[in-house]
Amino acid sequence: MDTLNNNSFNREPEPFWRESVQLPEFPKLAQNISPDVTVVGGGIAGLTTAYLLAQGGKKVALIDAGRLVNGTTGHTTAKITAQHGLIYDELINHFGEEFTRKYYEGNMKALAFMEQTLQTENVECNYTKQDAYIYSTTDQYKNQIEKEYNAYQKLGISSELVEKLPIDLPVKNAVVMKNQAQFHPLKYFKALIDKIVENGGQIYEQTMAKTINEGESTQVVTEDGYHLDSEYVVIATHFPFYDGMGGYFARLKPDRSYVLAVKTDKKYPGGMYLSAEEPTRSLRYTEDTDGEQLVLIGGDNHKTGQGKDTLEHYQALETFGNEVFGIGEVKYRWSAQDLITLDKVPYIGPITKKHPAILVATGFRKWGMTLGTLAGQILSDHVMGNHNLYSDLFTPSRFKADPSIRKFAKENANVAAQLVKGKLDIPTKKADDIQNGEGAIVLVNGRRCGGYRNDEGELYVVDTTCTHMGCECSWNHGDHTWDCPCHGSRFAVDGTVVEGPAKKPLSRMEDQLK
């Protein structure tokens, strides 16, 4: 068996989607430009917004700090569903039936839009209709599942309460949301990208947005000093690169989860599955490049930069997969980072009331296929001056007393604790002690640093102090990155930014060893 302890682990994490589709490449921005709308971020929300605006006749420029669809969108499990965990009973209790019904309808409208786009643009992307299950394995969550099913009935959601699953997994019960879907995301996004360009949109990669200036126009300034002057700016960078005094760093919790793509001994029966309990387990299937079945086993989520050795999360998924299906081969592994808002509802719309021309889309809570698509519809309607039925649900300036205040206090207490903990963590290991393929916290001239030695013996040493707000990063063994436990910034072994909110790299410290 090809396990994570040998061949699979030796390969760098890479999602199946990116290896199986070749996306077009675009140049770096090297001049000042003046589009009608600047979209920052080339994931599902940014691409959908740009696609709709270009289709509507707007002059659009889209920039991305790296490659298109290389962030959370490219690391998705690609379930197109309005079943977002045990959310509907909770939303009814917090916001009422009308709000919750609109949340469901908006996500289903997004699913229908994606399906229609596939037909309109003649996209072949392994799109199939699937039922989506949430299952319980304990009596406590059996009751939660029943409450969720009752919420479905109140909202008129096509569903069923069952006591068995098509997969060989003992459960107490499960709620099924009918007629959901799955697809190959990059084949779909390639079609959107091609259409944006065909409709006159400009796309620039390796172009990092640094800040926004407001005046006669709304100006995005890049790291290289070029600027894009527009009437509107759409921030679809996962974590907003510009805060606008909206306090987003304190209103978003970063969360990591893991995926294995495996060949199984038992045939997968179809359907999409999610456990109600922690640690989470997510299942769906796809086809590899040879047309053979791959099962995607996901879950084991935790707050970024906190918890046990990240390699153990992959190993836990492998153990689960072996128990349920029997794993013949682990073909791919990857992880994803998601942001969760205080009330579990995304922020979509003007970044603050004072900045109506700066729009944001963030906090999709692992359900970006429908919520990111809905964000594109809401934001493009805002720019075009069209009324969108669902925009009021996601207003970023909202702050509900229940549950937001409690969540706000809890998350910021956690950040404070992590800040102190990191400063008190004094390492005893030295850089010379690091073996090939190993990363560790080390002491360099009395300073806490991070060291990594690659398989060829080359040593990288960085200051582990996050450049966002000064928390101390921890080593991510599973993905070979330095992760901040406070707000989720992530850095490569050479200190370059992998994921915000940090904008500046970690300082290199190799010279301190001489």
N, C-alpha and C positions, 0 to 999 in steps of 0.2 A: 504493500500500500504506500502511496505517495503522501506522507504526512507533513504537517507543518514543521516537524522537528528536523526535516532534512530538505529535500528539493524545493518544496513549496515555500519554506521559510527563507531559503537562500535567495530567492528571487525578490526583487523590490515589489512592494504592493502596486498593483495596476488593475483597474477595473476591466472586466471583459469588454465592456462597450467600446472603450477607446482603442483596444487592440483590433477590433473587428470592423472598424469604419475609419476611412481616411477623410478627415475634414479639410477643407481648403485653408491655406495659410494667408495671412494678411500682413501688410507692412506696419512698421512702427510710425506713429504720427511724427512728422518732421517739419511741420509748418503750422501757422495759425489758420484756423478755419471758422466759418460762421454758419453752422447749420441752424435750422429752425429748432431742433431738439437734439440735445446731447444725452445719450444713454450710456451710463457707466456700469459695466458689468455684462458679461456674455454668457449668463446662465439662462434658465428658462424664463424668468421674469423679464430680463433685459431683451432677450431675443423675441419674445412674444410681443412686447411693447413696440420694439423697432419694426417688427413685421407688420403690425397693424397700422402704425403711423406711416410707414413707407407706402403701404397699400392705400392709405387715405390721402396720399399726395403730399405729405410732409417731407421736408428735406432733413434726413436723419443721419447723425453720426454716432456710431457705437464704438466705444473703446473698452479694452480689457487689459488688466495689468499683466496677464500671461497669455495663455492660449484660450480660445473660446471653449466653453463647456468643460473646463478642466477643474472646476471647483466642486461644490456639493452636487450640482446638477449632473456632472459627469460620473459621480460616485453613487448615484441613486440605485435603488432596487427597482425603480420604474413601475410602481403600481399606480394606475390611474383610478383613483377611488375617492369617494366621499366618506368612506369608513376610516376615520382617523383615530383609531383606538377608542377607549371608553370616554367619549367626549359629549355625546348628545344629552344624556341625563344631566351631566354637569352643567352644560350650557343652559339648559332649561332652568335649572335651579338658580343660576347666577344672572341670566339675562332674559329669561322668559321664552315662551313658545314661538312668538313671532320672530324674534331675533334668530333663534335656533333653526327655525324652518328656512329662513332666508340663507343662513350659513350652508345648510344642506343643498338648497336649490342652486346657490351660486356655484358650488363645487360640481354639481351635476351639469350645470350649464357649461362649465369649463370642460368637462368630459365630452359633452356633445360638440363643443367647438373644436376640440382636438380631432374627434372622429370626422367631423365635416371637413376640416383642413386636410386630413389624410386623403379624403376623396377628391377634394378640389385640386390639390397639388399632385395627385396621383403618386402617393408615397407608399412604398412597400416597407413596412417596419415591424413585421411579426406581430401585428396588432390582433389580439384576441379578446373576446368577452370572457370574463371570469367572475364567479361568485367570490365574495370576500368574507372570510370567517374571523371572528374573534372568539377564542375559546378559553375556558377556565379549567384549572386542574385542582382547585381547592374549593372548599365549601364557601369560604369568604367571597371569592370572586364568582362563584356560581350565582350568588345573590346579586352581585354587581352586573353580571350578564343579563339576568332577568330584568333588572331596572333599565338596562340599556335597551333591551327588546321592547319594554313598555314605552320608552321614549320614542323608539322607531314607530310604534303604532300610533302614538299621538301625532307624529309628524307626517304620517302617511308614507313612510319609507317601505318599499317592497322588500320584505324580509321574512325570516323564519327562525324559530328557536328550535335547536336540535340537540340531541344527546350523544350523537356519534359524529365522527369526522370521516371523510373519504380516505384520509391517511391513517396509518396504524399508530395512533397516539391515544392513550387513555385520557379521557376528559370527563368533567362533570356535566358540562353543557357548552353550547356555542350559539352565537347569534350570527346570522348570515345576511349580508346585504347583497341583493341580487344585481346582476347585470353591470358589474364593474369591469375593469379592463386592465391589460398589461401590454407592453410594447418594447421595442428596441429604441431607447431614447435618442441615441445619436443619429440614427437614420432619419428620425423625425426632425431633429434640430438642423441637420444638414439641409433638409428641404427648406426650412425657414431661412437659414443663412443665404442659400442660393436666391431665394425670392427677394430678400432684403436688397441684395446687390442688384438683382434684375430691375427692381423698382427705384434704383438710384441711391440707395443707402450706402454710406461710407463706413467701412469697418477697419479698425486699427487694433493690432495686437501688440503685446509687450509695451503698452502705454499706460503707465500708472497715473491715476488722478491724485493730485496732492491736496488741493483745496478748492473752494468756490468763492469767488468774489461777486458781489451784487452791486449793480449800478444801473446804467441804461439797459444793459443786458445781464443775463446770468452767466458768469464766466467760469468755466472749469479750467484750472491751471494744472498742467501735468508736471511730473517729476523733472522732466527735461526743460521746463520753462515755457512750453508752447501753451496756447490757450484756445479754447473753443467757446465762442460767444453765441449764446442761444437765448431764445425766449423762455424755454423750459429745460430743466435738467432732471433726468430720472436716475436716481441712485438705486441700482440693483446689484450691489456688490456683496451680497450676503450680509456681512456686518457693514453698516453705513460708513463709508470712508470720511464723510463729513457729518458732524453732529448737529450743527445749527442751533445749539443750546437746547436740544431735545432730550439730553440725558440718556441716550440709547445704551451707553455702556453699562448703565445701572438698571436698565429695563429689559435686558436680554440675557438669557442664560445659555452658554455654549454647551453642547452635548455631543459626545462622540458615540458612534456605533460601528459595527463591524460586519463584513460580508465574506462568505466563502462561496465560490461557484464550483460545484463538484459533480463528478459522474457518480451515479448511485447504483447499487446492486438491485434494489427494488425500483420498479417503474413508478414515476410520479403520476398521481391520478388526476392532476389538474386542480384548479382553485388557488386562492391566495389566503394565507393563514397568518394570524398574529396572536400571540399569547396575551392574556390579560395581566398575568403576574409578571413580576420581576424575578430573575433576569429575563428580558424580552426575547422571544423567538419569533422570527419572521420567515415565511416560506413562500416561494413561487418558483416557476420554472421558466426557462427560455431555451433557445436552440443555439448551439455553437456554430462555428463557420462551416462545419461538415454536416449540419442538419441534425446532429445528435442532441439528446436532451441534457441540459445542464440544470441542476437544482441550485437555487440561490438560498443560502441559509444565512439569515441576518439577525442582528440584535445585540445583546449584552452591552447596552448603552450605559454611559457614566458621564459625569461632568468632566470636561476637558482638563487635562493636567492633574487630575486627582484619581486616587484609587490604586489598584494593584498594577503590577507589570502588565502592560497592554498586550503582550504576546499571549497572556493567559486568556484573554477574551477570544482570540482566534481559536485557541485550543479548546475552549468550552464549547464553541460552535461546532468544532469538529467532533467532539465527543457526542453532542446531541445528534448530529447528523448520522453518526455511526449507529446510535441506538435506534433511530427511527427508520433509516433507509439502508444502512450499510454503505460506506463510502469506498468506491473503487479508486478514485483519484481526485485530488484537490487540484483543480486547474488554475484558479485565480483566487486572490484574496485582496481585499481593499477595505478602507474605512471611510467614513463620512462625518462631517461636522454639521450639526444643525443648531439653529437658534430658537429658543423658546421664550415667548413673551410672558409677562406677568400673569395674564389671564388666559393664555394658550390660544389667543386669537391674533393673527398676524397684524402688523402695522403696514397699511397700504394707503398712500395718499400724501398730501402736503406734509413735509417733515416737521413743521410747526405751523401754528396759525399765522405767524409773522413771515413765513416764507412760502407763499402760495405757488411760486414758480419752481420750487425745489421739491420734487416728489420722491418718495421712498417706498421700497417694498422689502420687507424683512420679517423674520420670525415665523417661518412656515412649519416648524415643529415636525420635520421629517415627511411632510406631505406636500412637497413642492410641485408635484406634477399637476395637480388640480389647482392648488392655491397660487402657484407661480403663474399659471395660465390665467387664472381669474385676476391676478394682479396686473398682468399685461392688458387685459380688457378694461379694468378700472382706470388705470393710468392713461392709456391711450384715449379713452373717452374723456377724461379730464382735460387733456391737451386739446382735443378736437372740439371741446365745448358741448359734449353730449352727456345727458344724464345717465348714470349707471345705477341700477336698482340696488346694488350691493355695496356701494362705496361707503355708506354711513356705518356699516358694520365694522369696518376696519380702520376708521379714522385714527391716525397715530397719536393725536393729542388727547385721546380719551384716557381717563384714569379712574377706574371704578373702585369704590371703597372695598368691595368684596369681589374677588380675592386679592386685589392688587396691592393694598397696603401691607398685608401680611407677607405676601411674596416678596415685595420690595425690601422689607426689613430683613427677611430671612436671607435673601441673596446677598445683600450688602454686608450682613454679619459674616457670611461665609467668605466673602472677599477679604474682609478685614482679618479674619483668622488665617487665611492663606498667606496674606502679606506678612504677618508676624512670623508664621511658621517658617517661611522661606528664609527670612533674615536670621533666624536662630539655628538653621540647619548648617552646621559647620562640618565640611567634609574632611575625611582623613586620608583619602586616596590621592595619589599624585598622578600626573599625566603619563609618566613613564610606566605606570602600572597597567595602563589600558591595553588590552589585547586586540588583535585584528578582529573587526566586526563588532566591537564593543563600544558602547557609549556609557558615560558615567559622570557624576558630579565630582570635581577634583579641586584641590587647593593649589592656587598659583600665586606665589608671593603674598600669601595671606588673604587672597580674594577667592570667593566662590566662583568657579568657572565650570563650563561644560566641555568635556572632551569626547571626541569620537575618532577612532582609528579604522579606516576602511580596510578592505581585504588585501590591498596592496601595501598596507603598513603606513599610509599617509595619515598624519595626525591633524585634526582640526580642533582648535580650542577657541571657545567663545565665552564672553561674559554672559551669564545666564539671567541678568536683570532685564526683564521685559521692557522694551522701549516705549510701551504704551503708558503704563502707570507705575512701573517699578516693582512689580511682583517678581518672584524668582521662578524661572521656568524649570520644569522637570523633564527627564528623558523619556521619550516614547519609544520603547523597545520594539514594539510591533511595526511601527511605521518609520522609524529612524528620524524623528524630529524632536525639537525642543518645544514643549507645550506650556503655555501660561495657565495656571490654575485659577486665575482671577477672572479674566474676560475672554479667554480662549484664543489669544494670538498664538500662532505656530510659526516656527522657524526651521529652516533646513540646517544640516550639520555645519554649513559654512556661515550660518547666521542670517542668510537672506530670508525675507518674509514669505511664508507660505500662505498664511491666513491672517487677516486683520482681527481686531482693530489697529494693531501696531502698523505703522507706516515705515519706520526706520529699522534697519537690520540690527542684529546683535553685534556688538563690537568683537572683532577678532583679537585673540590674545596670544597667538603663537610667539610673537616677539618677546613676550614676558618670560618665556622659557629659556631664553639665551643668557 
